[in-house]
Amino acid sequence: MDLMKKIQTLVRFICSFAIALMSTIVLLQVINRNIFGSSFKWVEELSGMCMIWITFLGAALATTLNAHTRIELFVNLLPKRLSKLVYALGDIVCAGFSLALSCYSYPLIVANIHTMSPAMKISLSFNYIVFCIATILICIFYLIRAKADFAEMMAVDKENK
């Protein structure tokens, strides 16, 4: 779990840096446009890239915090052992879906590797690679949570014996 904490810390740092960078460059753009009457061409592209990275890495971070929306009303009505099984199976389904998304994002990354953004001349794959990274992280985090759910389910079995 120590590795997971390090990954969480790295993802938080990247998201925090991207938020700070985006806020700073947009503020500078507003000041430059209103005071000096001109604007930087690259600000929109960079702020858009930052927003994409914040969105997808934030989704991965939300997975570690169990902050994604789930409907728990009916699951909580089940016996504790069965509810843990339902949660674990749901986590496995989400992990599989995330892995599938990651596999489908790879061709998009490869297809855009030589396509450059107009103002900054950065490969558009930079925008798409974060989707692959985030969905792999989400898959790993869901599998870790599923393992914990199964462990809790087994602990409930031992308590009942």
C-alpha positions as CSV (number, residue, x, y, z in Angstrom):
1,M,0.0,0.0,0.0
2,D,3.0,2.3,0.3
3,L,3.3,2.4,-3.4
4,M,-0.4,3.4,-3.7
5,K,0.2,6.3,-1.3
6,K,3.2,7.4,-3.4
7,I,1.1,7.2,-6.6
8,Q,-1.7,9.2,-4.9
9,T,0.8,11.8,-3.8
10,L,2.2,12.1,-7.3
11,V,-1.2,12.4,-8.8
12,R,-2.2,15.1,-6.3
13,F,1.0,17.0,-7.1
14,I,0.4,16.9,-10.8
15,C,-3.2,18.0,-10.4
16,S,-2.2,20.8,-8.0
17,F,0.5,21.9,-10.3
18,A,-1.9,21.9,-13.3
19,I,-4.5,23.9,-11.4
20,A,-1.9,26.5,-10.3
21,L,-0.4,26.7,-13.8
22,M,-3.8,27.0,-15.4
23,S,-5.0,29.7,-13.0
24,T,-1.7,31.7,-13.4
25,I,-1.7,31.7,-17.2
26,V,-5.4,32.5,-17.4
27,L,-4.9,35.4,-15.0
28,L,-1.9,36.7,-17.0
29,Q,-3.9,36.4,-20.2
30,V,-6.8,38.5,-18.7
31,I,-4.3,41.1,-17.4
32,N,-2.4,41.2,-20.7
33,R,-5.6,41.5,-22.7
34,N,-7.2,44.2,-20.5
35,I,-4.1,46.3,-19.8
36,F,-1.9,45.9,-22.8
37,G,-4.6,45.0,-25.4
38,S,-3.0,41.9,-26.7
39,S,-3.1,38.2,-25.8
40,F,-0.9,35.2,-25.9
41,K,-1.8,32.6,-28.5
42,W,-0.8,29.6,-26.5
43,V,-2.8,30.2,-23.3
44,E,-6.0,28.6,-24.5
45,E,-4.2,25.5,-25.6
46,L,-2.2,25.1,-22.4
47,S,-5.1,25.8,-20.1
48,G,-7.2,23.2,-22.1
49,M,-4.4,20.7,-21.7
50,C,-4.2,21.4,-18.0
51,M,-8.0,20.9,-17.7
52,I,-7.8,17.6,-19.5
53,W,-5.0,16.4,-17.2
54,I,-6.9,17.6,-14.1
55,T,-10.1,15.9,-15.1
56,F,-8.7,12.5,-15.8
57,L,-6.1,12.3,-13.0
58,G,-8.8,13.7,-10.7
59,A,-11.1,10.8,-11.6
60,A,-8.3,8.4,-10.7
61,L,-7.8,10.2,-7.4
62,A,-11.5,10.1,-6.7
63,T,-11.3,6.3,-7.2
64,T,-8.7,6.0,-4.4
65,L,-11.0,8.0,-2.1
66,N,-14.1,6.0,-3.1
67,A,-15.7,9.3,-4.1
68,H,-17.4,8.2,-7.3
69,T,-21.2,8.0,-7.2
70,R,-22.8,4.6,-6.4
71,I,-26.3,3.6,-5.5
72,E,-26.0,2.0,-2.1
73,L,-29.6,1.9,-0.9
74,F,-30.3,-1.6,-2.0
75,V,-26.9,-3.0,-1.4
76,N,-27.0,-1.8,2.2
77,L,-30.2,-3.8,2.7
78,L,-28.4,-7.0,1.9
79,P,-26.6,-9.0,4.6
80,K,-23.1,-7.7,5.2
81,R,-21.3,-10.6,3.5
82,L,-23.5,-10.3,0.4
83,S,-23.1,-6.5,0.2
84,K,-19.3,-6.9,0.3
85,L,-19.6,-9.4,-2.5
86,V,-21.7,-7.0,-4.6
87,Y,-19.3,-4.2,-3.9
88,A,-16.3,-6.4,-4.9
89,L,-18.1,-7.5,-8.1
90,G,-19.0,-3.9,-9.0
91,D,-15.4,-2.9,-8.5
92,I,-14.2,-5.7,-10.8
93,V,-16.7,-4.6,-13.5
94,C,-15.5,-1.0,-13.2
95,A,-11.9,-2.2,-13.4
96,G,-12.7,-4.2,-16.5
97,F,-14.4,-1.2,-18.1
98,S,-11.4,1.1,-17.2
99,L,-9.0,-1.4,-18.7
100,A,-11.1,-1.6,-21.9
101,L,-11.1,2.2,-22.1
102,S,-7.4,2.2,-21.7
103,C,-7.0,-0.3,-24.6
104,Y,-9.2,1.7,-26.9
105,S,-7.3,4.9,-26.1
106,Y,-4.0,3.5,-27.3
107,P,-4.8,3.7,-31.0
108,L,-5.9,7.4,-30.5
109,I,-2.5,8.1,-28.9
110,V,-0.6,6.5,-31.8
111,A,-2.8,8.1,-34.5
112,N,-2.1,11.6,-33.1
113,I,1.6,11.3,-32.3
114,H,2.6,13.4,-35.3
115,T,-0.3,15.8,-35.1
116,M,0.9,19.1,-33.5
117,S,-1.2,21.7,-31.6
118,P,-1.4,24.9,-33.6
119,A,0.0,27.4,-31.2
120,M,2.4,25.4,-28.9
121,K,3.5,22.8,-31.4
122,I,3.1,20.0,-28.9
123,S,1.9,16.5,-30.0
124,L,-1.8,16.0,-29.4
125,S,-0.9,12.6,-28.0
126,F,0.1,14.5,-24.9
127,N,-3.7,15.2,-24.4
128,Y,-4.7,11.6,-25.0
129,I,-2.0,9.8,-23.1
130,V,-3.4,11.1,-19.8
131,F,-6.6,9.2,-20.6
132,C,-4.7,6.0,-20.9
133,I,-2.6,6.6,-17.7
134,A,-5.7,7.6,-15.7
135,T,-7.8,4.6,-16.8
136,I,-4.9,2.2,-16.0
137,L,-4.7,3.8,-12.5
138,I,-8.4,3.6,-12.1
139,C,-8.3,-0.1,-13.0
140,I,-5.6,-0.7,-10.5
141,F,-7.3,1.2,-7.7
142,Y,-10.6,-0.7,-8.3
143,L,-8.8,-4.0,-8.2
144,I,-7.2,-3.0,-4.9
145,R,-10.6,-2.0,-3.5
146,A,-12.1,-5.3,-4.8
147,K,-9.4,-7.2,-2.9
148,A,-10.2,-5.2,0.2
149,D,-13.9,-6.0,-0.2
150,F,-13.2,-9.7,-0.6
151,A,-11.0,-9.6,2.6
152,E,-13.8,-7.9,4.5
153,M,-16.2,-10.5,3.2
154,M,-14.0,-13.2,4.5
155,A,-13.6,-11.4,7.9
156,V,-17.4,-11.4,8.1
157,D,-17.4,-15.2,7.5
158,K,-14.9,-15.7,10.3
159,E,-17.0,-13.6,12.7
160,N,-20.1,-15.6,12.0
161,K,-18.4,-19.0,12.7
